[in-house]
Amino acid sequence: MEHKRKAILIILTSVLLISVAQLLLKYGVKNATAGLTDSSASIMLAAIFSSWQVLMAVALLLASSTLWLIGLSKADLSFAAPMLGTGYAVVAFFSWVLFNETLGITRIFGIIIIITGVIMMSRS
């Protein structure tokens, strides 16, 4: 049982890191391109990749991938992969809080279904 808990903790940490990375990417891209209108792709990419938020997100993606690999070494893929669904809930909630994105009843219902499925899978 302890082995399973350790795997769950590693996998959920990976999911949390990738969720934070997604939020940082959104924030960094939004800020980096805020003043750019009709810019060339190279100017836009330079602005995006000079953003500390984007660079931090890339580092978090790398850390998340490393933890994911460790988690996969300790758990079955059929057990681990559904846990990625918790990231949808984290990103949706914080996108609503931080970016004032719409979180309608259909999305909320979908998130509840995903989280319920993840809980059911983790208990199997």
Secondary structure in CASP SS format (residue, H / E / C, confidence):
PFRMAT SS
TARGET T0000
AUTHOR 0000-0000-0000
METHOD secondary structure of the structure
MODEL  1
M C 1.00
E H 1.00
H H 1.00
K H 1.00
R H 1.00
K H 1.00
A H 1.00
I H 1.00
L H 1.00
I H 1.00
I H 1.00
L H 1.00
T H 1.00
S H 1.00
V H 1.00
L H 1.00
L H 1.00
I H 1.00
S H 1.00
V H 1.00
A H 1.00
Q H 1.00
L H 1.00
L H 1.00
L H 1.00
K H 1.00
Y H 1.00
G H 1.00
V H 1.00
K H 1.00
N H 1.00
A H 1.00
T C 1.00
A C 1.00
G C 1.00
L C 1.00
T C 1.00
D C 1.00
S C 1.00
S C 1.00
A H 1.00
S H 1.00
I H 1.00
M H 1.00
L H 1.00
A H 1.00
A H 1.00
I H 1.00
F H 1.00
S C 1.00
S C 1.00
W H 1.00
Q H 1.00
V H 1.00
L H 1.00
M H 1.00
A H 1.00
V H 1.00
A H 1.00
L H 1.00
L H 1.00
L H 1.00
A H 1.00
S H 1.00
S H 1.00
T H 1.00
L H 1.00
W H 1.00
L H 1.00
I H 1.00
G H 1.00
L H 1.00
S H 1.00
K H 1.00
A C 1.00
D C 1.00
L H 1.00
S H 1.00
F H 1.00
A H 1.00
A H 1.00
P H 1.00
M H 1.00
L H 1.00
G H 1.00
T H 1.00
G H 1.00
Y H 1.00
A H 1.00
V H 1.00
V H 1.00
A H 1.00
F H 1.00
F H 1.00
S H 1.00
W H 1.00
V H 1.00
L H 1.00
F H 1.00
N C 1.00
E C 1.00
T C 1.00
L C 1.00
G C 1.00
I H 1.00
T H 1.00
R H 1.00
I H 1.00
F H 1.00
G H 1.00
I H 1.00
I H 1.00
I H 1.00
I H 1.00
I H 1.00
T H 1.00
G H 1.00
V H 1.00
I H 1.00
M H 1.00
M H 1.00
S H 1.00
R C 1.00
S C 1.00
END
